């Protein structure tokens, strides 16, 4: 870390920033990734190495993790480290960033954490993915006056290049086509952009080190695209129908779901933000199970809606979205 990053990091000793890399990434590549993250957000970042065994073996591992939900060694190592950070009483916030296959690992780690830890502990966690290959992202809906947030993990965001083949098979495909899956969090899609490399195609394009720029991804204006709302509502209807067949009925006073069923009727599956770059006015935000009037972003930019960007240059979020 440079001197400026070291100075900024000293102000955030109660935070732990973690990164899980993509497939076909060695230790040198992981170091380059965490160096870039550290410089961008002004915090020390710990890399959890998703080991590579070569192209073919790594792709097979992705399929096994994604299709069979198998907790491979990489998943178990990530789970143990993240759990230890969450249980550390001196830590107030754990920020997990994942790229590509790292998104699959992160989704499996979350599933295990929900089973093993109370949401009061997990609520210290925030998750951000880039080019995620994961098929689902769970975030149980909470209810009751004692809960500080509506969801177990208060902030989940996914960043995607539209023409990147990995998220087209991962996050985008599962949001639009596999309607029974839950994919919690906001999804920011840069329309017309391609490339899958973490530093070059995601960090440089979306979180440029030139934070003063007024024309970049973060400054695009956000609009609403109801297509994704329709997809989400169809998925909600299917899940509600299945839940009803199994004998479950929602509480009379509201449409919230207990922790066990997660985000089904009346609660958010996720949201989608699409950034048009230089093509048109900017971006699209969709909250799947919210009424259309609630989806209006009021001319806000990606910078205003993204929680992750509040951390740039050692910043600290002050407004919740």
Secondary structure as UniProt FT lines:
FT   HELIX           3..9
FT   HELIX           10..12
FT   TURN            13..14
FT   STRAND          15..20
FT   HELIX           27..41
FT   STRAND          45..48
FT   HELIX           55..68
FT   HELIX           73..87
FT   TURN            89..90
FT   STRAND          93..99
FT   HELIX           101..116
FT   HELIX           119..122
FT   TURN            123..124
FT   STRAND          125..130
FT   TURN            145..146
FT   STRAND          155..161
FT   TURN            162..163
FT   HELIX           165..169
FT   HELIX           171..176
FT   TURN            179..180
FT   STRAND          186..190
FT   TURN            191..192
FT   HELIX           198..203
FT   HELIX           204..206
FT   TURN            211..212
FT   HELIX           217..219
FT   STRAND          221..223
FT   HELIX           226..245
FT   TURN            246..247
FT   TURN            259..261
FT   TURN            265..266
FT   STRAND          271..275
FT   TURN            277..278
FT   STRAND          282..287
FT   TURN            288..289
FT   HELIX           292..295
FT   TURN            298..299
FT   HELIX           302..305
FT   HELIX           308..314
//
